[in-house]
Every structure is written in C-alpha cells, then in structure tokens.
Amino acid sequence: LLALATLLPAAAQPTPGSDLGAAISMPAVPSNEKMLVESDQLVYDFDNETVAAVGNVRINYAGYTLEAERVTYNQRTGRLLASGHVKLVEPSGAVFYSDYFDITDDFRDGFVQSLRVDTPDNTHFAAESARRENGETTTFVNGVYTACEPCKDNPEKPPLWQVKAAKIIVDQKTKMIYFRDATFEFKGVPLAWIPYFSTADPSVKRNTGFLAPVFGYGHALGWSVTTPYFIA
C-alpha cells in the first residue's frame, strides 16, 4: 500500500512552507519529505485519473497525521479529498476534526466542512465550513470560538463562555483573529452583540488588547463581567 506515495508526485514533493489548511501557524515543510500512506485497499480510476485509499486510511507526512475512511487524489485538479470521520493532527499538537476535507496536494489551501479545531493552548474553533486561502488566511463561516474546555460529564453542554460569529477570520501572517457579526454567550445565554472586533491568535503570548472576559457573582450585585485590557 505504501506504493501510493509514489503515485502522488505532487504530494510527495510539496513546496517549502506548505501546510494542511489549518487555522493556526505551521512550520515550513522540507521539500524532501516523503508521504506514507496506509489503507485497507487502493482503488485506481485511470479514466478519471484518480487514486483512492479506502478504509482505515492513515497518512503520515512531515509530522502531520491524517486519518479518514477515504482519501482520493485527483491528478487533474491536484487536490486531496478526505471524507468520513476525518482527523488531522499537526506537529504543534493542534487537532482538526471534520466530516470532509478538500485540500491542495501540497497541503496548503483547502476547504473544510463541519470543522472543529482544538489547539494545544486549549482554545477551540468550530464552524459549519471553513476555507483557507493563500496559505495564511482561514475564514470560518458561522463559527464558534472559546478557550473553555468542554464539560467532561456532558460534552454537549455549552461552555462557560464562547463567541459565535457569522465569520471568524484567522490571519496567520499578522497573528490576528477577526470576528464579524459576533455574539458573546455565557453558559449558552447571549449577553452582547458586537458587529466587529479582533484579538491576537493563541500563539501570541503578549499583545496589546482586550483579554478573555472574566465572569463573577456576588451576593450584593449578582452576576458581573469584567473585560480586562492588557498593554504590552
């Protein structure tokens, strides 16, 4: 099955600095990196110029691991299509879950349906869909962003706080996250609507701007919210 790597010349020799269409920054990929593919079977379609790895697919490439039920490489379009319980782990430890991945064969740009991203910094993204362009900008459509861990006993329970937005734009070059038509929620209850705001992405440790909101409760005043502002 490992012979599939030799059938994907473009994927086996990606361009330096390519990535997997993730929402956070990634290290450059050396041009001599090889792709290792494992699956239950391979399906060759010579008429349509496609090769598909089917069943328990696992792809290891430059520190990245992609798992799916099916991964198809289209030589005409130069794209990889992954479907069925797709899980992508990048070298930094960020984990991406999706029902469907559509990425270029150099693992740089792509479109992801029903995307969920968990980063090592305990920040979490989810969206109906996401598109990565120019290798540095990812746009989440109808996205959710939070730094709260899911409830272990009830994962479906809303987190302590989260931000829902019509669009969440992650700019890898500027290390910024932009929210459009956003709503702050506390325990699933909407508290405030903001048409536009921005914040630094999880990889930035020091940056002037608003910090995550702090919620509290006192017998005299009841519930409260504090919005700290940090000056680097």
Backbone torsions as a table, in degrees:
resi	resn	phi	psi	omega
1	LEU	NA	-25.9	-178.3
2	LEU	-66.6	-12.3	177.5
3	ALA	-64.4	-16.6	178.7
4	LEU	-59.5	-30.7	-179.4
5	ALA	-60.6	-34.7	179.9
6	THR	-76.1	-15.6	-179.6
7	LEU	-88.5	-5.2	-179.2
8	LEU	-116.5	72.5	-174.7
9	PRO	-59.7	-39.9	-178.3
10	ALA	-69.4	-38.0	-178.3
11	ALA	-75.7	-29.5	-178.3
12	ALA	-75.8	-20.2	-179.2
13	GLN	-129.6	73.0	-177.1
14	PRO	-73.6	165.3	177.0
15	THR	-76.9	147.4	178.3
16	PRO	-58.3	141.9	177.5
17	GLY	81.3	7.7	179.7
18	SER	-75.8	166.3	179.6
19	ASP	-150.3	-173.0	-171.6
20	LEU	-102.2	22.0	179.5
21	GLY	70.5	32.4	-178.8
22	ALA	-85.8	174.9	-176.0
23	ALA	-95.7	-0.6	-178.8
24	ILE	-129.9	169.1	-174.3
25	SER	-67.3	149.9	-179.0
26	MET	-136.0	150.9	178.7
27	PRO	-71.8	160.5	177.5
28	ALA	-66.4	147.3	-179.6
29	VAL	-105.4	121.0	179.0
30	PRO	-60.3	146.9	-175.7
31	SER	-69.8	-17.3	-178.2
32	ASN	-94.8	9.7	179.1
33	GLU	-67.9	141.7	179.3
34	LYS	-106.8	155.1	179.3
35	MET	-106.0	129.6	179.1
36	LEU	-109.6	123.2	-175.3
37	VAL	-121.3	130.9	174.7
38	GLU	-127.5	141.1	177.5
39	SER	-165.1	168.7	178.7
40	ASP	-70.1	-36.2	-179.2
41	GLN	-155.4	162.7	175.3
42	LEU	-118.0	139.4	179.8
43	VAL	-122.2	117.4	-179.6
44	TYR	-100.5	128.1	175.3
45	ASP	-120.3	92.1	-174.4
46	PHE	-70.1	-30.3	179.8
47	ASP	-66.0	-42.8	-178.7
48	ASN	-95.7	1.0	176.9
49	GLU	58.2	51.4	177.5
50	THR	-128.9	152.1	172.9
51	VAL	-129.9	128.7	-176.9
52	ALA	-122.7	132.0	169.8
53	ALA	-96.4	125.2	-171.3
54	VAL	-125.7	131.3	175.2
55	GLY	87.0	114.4	177.5
56	ASN	49.8	49.1	-176.8
57	VAL	-75.7	134.6	176.0
58	ARG	-138.9	122.6	180.0
59	ILE	-119.5	125.3	175.2
60	ASN	-110.4	128.3	-176.0
61	TYR	-155.4	115.4	173.7
62	ALA	52.2	39.0	179.5
63	GLY	90.1	-7.8	177.8
64	TYR	-94.9	148.0	175.7
65	THR	-128.5	125.3	179.1
66	LEU	-118.5	124.8	177.4
67	GLU	-120.3	139.9	-179.4
68	ALA	-165.2	170.1	175.1
69	GLU	-80.8	-28.4	-179.2
70	ARG	-152.5	135.9	175.0
71	VAL	-132.0	122.9	-177.3
72	THR	-117.7	131.8	175.7
73	TYR	-106.0	125.6	179.5
74	ASN	-107.0	113.1	-177.5
75	GLN	-68.7	-29.0	-178.8
76	ARG	-68.9	-45.7	-176.8
77	THR	-92.8	-16.7	-179.3
78	GLY	68.9	36.8	-178.2
79	ARG	-127.3	154.4	173.6
80	LEU	-107.9	130.6	178.0
81	LEU	-114.3	116.8	178.7
82	ALA	-113.0	135.9	-177.9
83	SER	-145.2	155.5	176.8
84	GLY	85.4	94.8	177.4
85	HIS	50.3	52.9	-176.6
86	VAL	-74.4	132.6	177.4
87	LYS	-133.0	127.1	-179.0
88	LEU	-124.6	123.4	178.3
89	VAL	-114.1	125.1	-179.7
90	GLU	-100.4	165.6	-175.7
91	PRO	-56.5	-30.9	-178.7
92	SER	-73.3	-13.1	-178.7
93	GLY	104.8	-8.1	177.7
94	ALA	-65.9	139.8	-177.8
95	VAL	-118.6	131.2	-178.8
96	PHE	-116.5	128.9	178.1
97	TYR	-117.4	142.2	179.7
98	SER	-162.8	160.6	172.0
99	ASP	-85.9	-20.2	-172.7
100	TYR	-157.2	131.0	175.4
101	PHE	-120.5	137.8	173.5
102	ASP	-132.2	104.5	-173.1
103	ILE	-130.3	156.4	176.0
104	THR	-70.6	159.0	-176.0
105	ASP	-70.3	-11.5	174.4
106	ASP	-96.8	11.5	175.2
107	PHE	60.5	35.8	-178.2
108	ARG	-107.0	-59.7	-176.3
109	ASP	-108.3	155.6	179.2
110	GLY	-175.8	172.1	177.5
111	PHE	-125.4	132.8	-174.5
112	VAL	-127.1	129.2	177.4
113	GLN	-95.9	138.4	176.2
114	SER	51.8	57.1	-174.3
115	LEU	-85.6	141.0	169.7
116	ARG	-134.0	132.4	-177.1
117	VAL	-124.4	126.8	173.0
118	ASP	-116.9	120.8	-177.0
119	THR	-100.8	160.8	177.7
120	PRO	-62.0	-19.8	179.6
121	ASP	-85.0	12.4	178.7
122	ASN	61.3	34.6	169.4
123	THR	-109.2	148.4	-170.8
124	HIS	-135.2	134.8	175.5
125	PHE	-117.0	148.1	170.3
126	ALA	-147.2	151.9	-177.1
127	ALA	-163.0	157.4	173.4
128	GLU	-67.6	-37.8	177.7
129	SER	-158.1	163.3	179.7
130	ALA	-149.6	146.8	178.6
131	ARG	-133.7	133.2	177.9
132	ARG	-109.6	132.3	-176.2
133	GLU	-133.5	144.4	176.9
134	ASN	59.8	18.0	176.1
135	GLY	69.1	9.4	-175.8
136	GLU	-146.6	-7.5	-178.6
137	THR	-128.0	126.1	177.8
138	THR	-120.0	130.3	179.4
139	THR	-113.6	118.8	175.2
140	PHE	-93.8	129.8	179.3
141	VAL	-100.4	129.1	-175.6
142	ASN	51.0	58.6	-173.4
143	GLY	-98.0	165.4	177.3
144	VAL	-131.5	137.0	-179.4
145	TYR	-132.5	134.5	177.3
146	THR	-156.1	158.8	174.4
147	ALA	-112.9	13.6	-178.4
148	CYS	-98.0	139.9	176.5
149	GLU	-74.1	143.8	175.8
150	PRO	-62.7	151.4	177.6
151	CYS	-65.9	125.9	-177.5
152	LYS	-66.4	-37.9	-178.3
153	ASP	-77.7	-30.1	-178.5
154	ASN	-141.0	83.6	-176.8
155	PRO	-59.1	-25.5	-178.7
156	GLU	-78.6	-10.6	-178.8
157	LYS	-69.0	137.1	179.8
158	PRO	-58.9	144.1	177.8
159	PRO	-69.1	171.7	-178.6
160	LEU	-56.0	-46.0	175.7
161	TRP	-145.1	152.4	176.8
162	GLN	-159.3	161.2	176.9
163	VAL	-118.0	124.0	173.7
164	LYS	-105.2	138.0	-177.6
165	ALA	-145.3	150.0	175.9
166	ALA	-63.4	-36.1	175.6
167	LYS	-142.0	134.3	171.2
168	ILE	-119.7	116.2	-176.2
169	ILE	-109.4	120.4	179.3
170	VAL	-106.0	115.4	-179.8
171	ASP	-102.0	106.1	-177.6
172	GLN	-66.7	-31.6	-177.3
173	LYS	-68.5	-44.2	-178.8
174	THR	-93.2	-5.7	-178.7
175	LYS	59.8	40.6	-178.8
176	MET	-124.6	152.2	174.5
177	ILE	-119.4	127.6	-177.4
178	TYR	-113.9	133.1	-178.9
179	PHE	-114.6	133.9	177.8
180	ARG	-123.8	133.6	-178.7
181	ASP	55.2	61.4	-171.2
182	ALA	-104.5	149.2	177.2
183	THR	-129.5	127.1	174.4
184	PHE	-83.7	133.4	177.9
185	GLU	-123.9	141.7	176.0
186	PHE	-121.9	114.9	-175.9
187	LYS	53.4	38.1	176.8
188	GLY	84.4	-0.8	-179.0
189	VAL	-103.0	123.0	178.7
190	PRO	-63.6	132.7	179.9
191	LEU	-111.8	-38.6	-176.0
192	ALA	-153.0	148.4	176.6
193	TRP	-115.8	132.6	179.7
194	ILE	-129.7	125.3	-177.3
195	PRO	-65.6	-30.9	-177.1
196	TYR	-160.9	135.1	169.2
197	PHE	-160.3	168.6	-177.5
198	SER	-140.6	159.9	177.3
199	THR	-153.2	161.7	178.1
200	ALA	-72.7	151.8	-179.2
201	ASP	-77.1	169.4	-173.2
202	PRO	-61.1	-20.3	-178.5
203	SER	-77.7	-14.5	-179.4
204	VAL	-87.3	121.2	-177.8
205	LYS	-90.2	-28.3	-178.7
206	ARG	-138.0	118.6	179.5
207	ASN	-160.1	133.9	-179.7
208	THR	-63.3	132.6	178.2
209	GLY	152.9	-177.3	179.9
210	PHE	-73.1	140.8	175.4
211	LEU	-93.3	176.7	178.8
212	ALA	-61.1	140.2	-179.4
213	PRO	-64.3	148.4	178.8
214	VAL	-114.6	122.6	-179.1
215	PHE	-102.4	143.5	-179.2
216	GLY	-146.5	172.4	178.9
217	TYR	-144.7	134.4	176.5
218	GLY	-134.2	148.7	-177.7
219	HIS	-65.7	-29.5	-176.7
220	ALA	-79.6	-41.2	-173.6
221	LEU	-109.8	-14.2	-177.4
222	GLY	83.7	-148.8	-178.2
223	TRP	-72.5	147.6	178.7
224	SER	-145.1	159.4	175.2
225	VAL	-135.2	133.9	178.4
226	THR	-115.1	134.2	178.5
227	THR	-115.6	89.2	-178.3
228	PRO	-65.0	147.6	176.3
229	TYR	-122.1	123.4	-176.2
230	PHE	-106.8	136.2	177.2
231	ILE	-113.5	114.0	-179.9
232	ALA	-71.1	NA	NA
